[in-house]
Amino acid sequence: GENVEQHPSTLSVQEGDSAVIKCTYSDSASNYFPWYKQELGKRPQLIIDIRSNVGEKKDQRIAVTLNKTAKHFSLHITETQPEDSAVYFCAATSNDYKLSFGAGTTVTVRA
Amino acid sequence: DTGVSQNPRHKITKRGQNVTFRCDPISEHNRLYWYRQTLGQGPEFLTYFQNEAQLEKSRLLSDRFSAERPKGSFSTLEIQRTEQGDSAMYLCASSWGTGVGNTIYFGEGSWLTVV
């Protein structure tokens, strides 16, 4: 099955700086890569996703890049704000129902 | 809030007892999923339904676990003879349609502690 690895496990950044989270996947058939943000005690919420026919996608301060050859994808958050502090999960899937998640990255934005 | 609703949000039970969690998906979503999440880990897929049909179960779902979705609406996840290793957050999610890339919306989870 699919195996997704996520790095780093924790990330502390100064407010206004950028944050980058990287994930690798094992199944070359994976074709959909969502990112979820989970605040303490809250539900995971989709923040951005990318499909395998696209190399990069951007939504305001958030961007995701995908390298299918290397089987890795990354989340970039620019101009970080305190409300960006949360746990971020990457995921991958080759079908339309089973997401395989990374272990998560705890992002702390220092004021 | 018209999102995915789960209850109870928290459950403490003694080992060996049975517990049942309920999930109400977003209205008209035809797919419903159950995931399990332990501290410091990402959610792990347990099972999913398309309408009332349970189409796949993970090997994580032992014989003590059973999920149903009668009439293709709400779903229940029952754990029989609970063990301490069952302690986790059980997340329900739903989506509309088929095909890769349909957004999966999660509920806020049901925390289970087995003592």
Interface residues (C-beta under 8 A of the other chain):
Chain A: V4 Q6 N31 Y32 P34 Y36 G41 K42 R43 P44 Q45 L46 D49 R51 F89 A91 T93 N95 D96 Y97 K98 L99 S100 F101 G102 A103 G104
Chain B: G3 V4 R31 Y33 G40 Q41 G42 P43 E44 F45 Y48 L55 E56 L91 T98 G99 V100 G101 N102 T103 I104 Y105 F106 G107 E108 G109
